[in-house]
Amino acid sequence: MVDPTGSASVDIDLPNGASVLVANLTFTVTVAMGNALKKFAQGEQVERVELAATPGRGSTTTLITVSGKRYTLPSNAVVLN
């Protein structure tokens, strides 16, 4: 379920024993945000952002430009001042 504030929730059933849960999220950014993210995408306008979290590997942010190029960085490296 997604609400307009940008939060989401999901109910899942995990089997008994070891399980790995991987989370991915992709969203379209505003033009202003896409401009602000250019510095992480070799100066190209960013259109979408993909966030991924994997146990033991941390989280990554992938910037997807208007031309379709993808730039993947550790999430803590994508900081806007």
Order of alpha helices (4+ residues) and beta strands (2+ residues): beta-alpha-beta-beta-beta
